[in-house]
């Protein structure tokens, strides 16, 4: 791998945006599943939180955490693979430089949309 410090790579920006959008989408789905599970459980939120976290931690310990996370965040996993491929080919850092050309993050309000 050659090291390249290109901070204006348009492809890094596209991949960065894909990572951002994939994570927000995956996180939204997980959040909604957890909300539905809480409502269906009939537990107080604090009770549900304790039992839900305990079962999630047990699942991560019993299985390969990376496989579990890829199943929970399928869009993000694909975007991370694209980023890794691009970084291997170019030596760029998508996370360090992609925000410059992604079109997001230039203003504080964009992080809360």
RABELJO-V97514 format. One record per residue. N is the residue number from 0. RES is the residue in one letter. PHI is phi as a letter, one per 20 degrees, with the letter a starting at -180 (NA if undefined). OMEGA is omega in radians with two decimals (NA if undefined). Layout:
# RABELJO-V97514
N;RES;PHI;OMEGA
N;RES;PHI;OMEGA
This chain:
# RABELJO-V97514
0;X;NA;3.06
1;X;e;3.13
2;X;e;-3.13
3;X;c;-3.14
4;X;d;3.12
5;X;f;-3.10
6;X;e;-3.12
7;X;c;-3.11
8;X;f;-3.14
9;X;f;3.13
10;X;f;3.05
11;X;g;3.13
12;X;f;3.12
13;X;f;-3.14
14;X;f;3.11
15;X;g;3.11
16;X;f;3.11
17;X;f;3.08
18;X;f;-3.12
19;X;g;-3.10
20;X;f;3.12
21;X;f;3.14
22;X;f;3.14
23;X;f;3.13
24;X;f;3.13
25;X;f;-3.13
26;X;f;3.11
27;X;f;3.11
28;X;f;3.14
29;X;f;3.14
30;X;f;3.13
31;X;f;3.09
32;X;f;3.13
33;X;f;3.12
34;X;f;3.13
35;X;f;3.13
36;X;f;3.11
37;X;f;-3.12
38;X;f;-3.13
39;X;f;-3.11
40;X;f;-3.10
41;X;m;-3.13
42;X;e;2.94
43;X;f;-3.07
44;X;g;-3.12
45;X;f;3.09
46;X;f;3.13
47;X;f;-3.12
48;X;g;3.14
49;X;f;-3.09
50;X;f;-3.14
51;X;f;3.11
52;X;f;3.14
53;X;f;-3.13
54;X;f;3.11
55;X;f;3.12
56;X;f;3.10
57;X;g;3.14
58;X;f;3.14
59;X;f;-3.13
60;X;f;-3.11
61;X;f;-3.08
62;X;d;3.04
63;X;f;-3.07
64;X;g;-3.12
65;X;f;3.11
66;X;f;3.13
67;X;f;-3.13
68;X;f;3.13
69;X;f;3.08
70;X;f;-3.12
71;X;f;-3.10
72;X;c;-3.02
73;X;f;3.13
74;X;f;3.13
75;X;f;-3.14
76;X;f;3.13
77;X;f;3.13
78;X;f;3.09
79;X;f;3.09
80;X;f;3.11
81;X;f;3.14
82;X;f;-3.14
83;X;f;3.11
84;X;f;-3.14
85;X;f;-3.14
86;X;f;3.12
87;X;f;-3.10
88;X;f;-2.98
89;X;d;-3.03
90;X;n;3.11
91;X;f;2.99
92;X;d;-3.12
93;X;f;-3.09
94;X;f;-3.11
95;X;f;-3.01
96;X;d;-3.04
97;X;f;-3.11
98;X;f;-3.11
99;X;f;-3.07
100;X;d;-3.07
101;X;e;-3.08
102;X;n;3.06
103;X;d;3.07
104;X;n;-3.14
105;X;f;3.08
106;X;c;-3.07
107;X;g;-3.10
108;X;f;-3.09
109;X;f;-3.14
110;X;f;-3.08
111;X;d;3.10
112;X;e;NA
